[in-house]
Amino acid sequence: MMKQKTMKAALSALAVAVSAQSAAALDEITVGYFLEWPMPFEYAKATGRYDEELGMKVNWVSFDAGTAMSAAMASGDVQLSVSQGLPPFVVGVSAGVDLQIVDIAVSYSENDNCVVAEALEIDKDSAKELEGKKVGVPIGTAAHYGFLKQMSHFDVDITTMEIVDMAPAEGAAAFAQGNLDMVCGWGGALRRMKEHGNVLLTGAEKEDLGILVFDVTSGPSTFIAENSEVVTKFLQVTADANEMWAAGSNTQEMIDVIAKDAGMDPADAAASLETFTFPTVEEQLGPKWLGGGAQEFMLGVAQVFKDAGSIPEALESYDDTVNTGPLSDVSK
């Protein structure tokens, strides 16, 4: 049976009030991000563009799960998080953490998945055999949401499974040692997982089932309201880096810098980036994303987590958890 102690403890921690910050006193901010998750913004990060454009020191702190990002933002230790998975964001705001989405960071259905141990020889035609197996899943994350949706699709009774809350890197190590039957994760950890097993569904197959996988840039609503100009400048630098990447004229230079910042080999970073899509500012503001699609998708994500017992209740609407003001200013 799946243990809920870890999730309940996390939800209790997330319920603390977000510390307000005065715009007048703001002279530096702290931003959360992931290692082994290469993105164009890291080129701007490594070359000092954020500090330069914001006119202040930007401190960066790495996390291993989006749930930890929510806790850090709730405590006031972190003001923005780049590439927080949507499911952990939904878990946080459903638990009462006053966070908002300010942009769509990346879409990556091919770079977040669950892997079955090769020795089991289980594929999508025999997925029912996963019942009773031991699985490593980072609870409350995009990988957790994908796991729940896939198991529901294959009619696998997860109450028969031993589900262990494990960060992707930790899960990949345990999987390599043969201590798990299935493991879920993303990025570099997912690549290592695939060395010892197979996925049940491809990214395209997951999307056909309505399993979208995307990350957002998020922050405490109080911070965003009091520092909208700072947030706009931050998003502008991110958008410029994405545009530079999309242009393709500085690919190798950017890969080398991004890989180093992400703690990866350039070839591995390039392979990951090939599975990523970075929507333009105009696309993000459109109906597929922040113009309504993301808000509707969050309702579905919340319902999945509620049905699984991972959150006590879902919000009636997630419209107020999206703030397009700063991104709209970027588009202007």
C-alpha positions, 0 to 999 in steps of 0.5 A, spaced: 500 500 500 502 507 498 504 510 504 501 518 505 505 520 511 510 523 506 505 527 502 501 529 508 507 532 512 509 536 505 502 539 505 503 541 512 509 544 511 506 548 505 501 551 508 505 556 512 504 563 509 508 566 504 513 571 507 511 578 503 517 582 501 517 590 499 519 592 492 523 598 495 527 594 499 529 589 494 536 588 492 537 581 490 532 575 489 533 567 489 531 563 484 530 555 484 532 551 478 534 543 477 540 540 475 541 535 469 535 539 466 538 543 461 534 549 458 536 556 454 535 560 460 541 557 463 545 560 458 543 567 460 544 565 468 551 563 466 553 569 462 550 574 468 544 576 463 539 576 469 543 580 474 545 585 468 537 586 466 534 586 473 540 590 476 540 586 482 544 580 484 540 573 482 542 567 487 540 560 484 539 554 488 538 547 485 532 542 487 531 535 486 523 536 486 518 541 484 514 540 491 521 542 495 520 548 490 513 550 493 516 549 500 522 554 499 517 559 496 512 558 501 517 559 506 520 566 503 527 563 501 525 563 494 522 568 490 521 564 483 522 557 480 524 556 473 521 549 470 517 547 476 513 541 474 505 543 473 503 537 478 507 539 484 505 546 483 498 544 483 499 540 489 502 546 493 496 551 491 491 545 492 494 545 499 493 553 500 500 555 498 499 562 495 503 561 488 502 563 481 504 561 474 507 567 470 510 563 464 510 556 461 517 554 461 518 548 457 514 542 454 517 535 454 512 529 454 518 525 451 523 527 457 518 524 463 516 517 464 516 511 468 521 505 466 520 497 467 526 493 469 528 489 463 528 483 467 521 483 468 519 483 460 513 487 461 510 492 456 504 495 454 501 489 452 502 485 459 502 492 464 497 488 468 503 484 471 506 490 475 501 489 480 504 487 486 511 490 484 515 495 487 516 502 484 520 508 486 516 515 484 517 522 486 511 523 490 507 530 488 511 531 481 509 530 474 512 523 474 507 521 479 501 524 475 504 520 469 505 514 473 498 515 476 495 516 469 498 510 466 496 505 471 489 507 470 490 507 463 492 499 464 487 498 469 493 496 474 491 496 481 496 501 485 493 499 492 497 492 490 504 496 489 509 498 494 510 505 492 516 509 495 517 516 494 524 517 491 527 523 487 529 521 480 536 521 481 535 516 488 530 512 484 535 511 478 541 509 483 536 504 486 533 501 479 540 500 477 542 496 483 535 492 482 532 494 488 526 496 484 521 493 479 519 500 476 521 507 477 519 514 474 523 520 473 526 525 468 532 528 465 539 525 466 536 520 471 531 518 466 536 516 461 540 512 466 533 509 468 532 507 461 539 503 461 536 498 465 529 497 462 523 500 458 518 505 458 510 503 457 508 508 453 512 513 448 511 521 449 506 521 443 502 515 446 502 519 453 499 525 449 494 521 446 491 519 453 491 527 455 498 526 459 501 533 458 508 534 461 510 541 462 513 546 467 512 553 469 515 559 472 512 560 478 512 565 484 509 567 491 503 571 488 505 577 493 512 577 491 509 577 483 504 583 485 509 587 489 515 586 484 511 585 477 517 589 473 522 585 476 518 579 474 517 582 467 524 583 466 526 576 468 521 573 463 524 577 458 531 575 459 528 568 459 524 569 452 530 572 449 534 566 451 529 561 448 529 566 442 536 565 441 536 558 442 530 557 437 534 561 432 540 556 431 545 560 430 549 559 436 547 552 438 554 549 440 556 555 444 550 555 448 550 547 449 557 548 452 555 553 457 548 550 458 551 543 459 556 546 464 551 549 468 547 543 468 552 539 470 552 535 464 556 532 458 554 537 452 552 531 448 547 529 454 545 536 454 544 536 447 540 530 447 535 532 452 534 539 449 532 535 443 526 533 447 524 539 449 519 545 446 519 552 448 513 556 447 514 563 444 511 568 449 505 569 444 504 561 444 504 561 452 499 567 452 494 563 447 488 558 449 493 552 449 497 554 455 495 560 459 489 563 455 485 557 459 488 551 457 493 550 463 487 552 468 483 547 465 488 542 465 490 543 472 483 541 474 484 534 471 491 534 475 488 535 481 482 530 480 487 525 479 491 527 485 485 527 489 482 520 487 489 517 489 489 520 496 495 525 495 491 531 496 485 532 500 481 537 496 482 540 489 480 547 488 474 549 484 478 553 479 485 554 478 484 561 474 487 565 480 493 561 480 495 564 473 498 571 473 499 573 465 500 580 467 508 580 467 508 576 461 503 580 457 508 586 458 513 582 455 509 581 449 508 589 449 
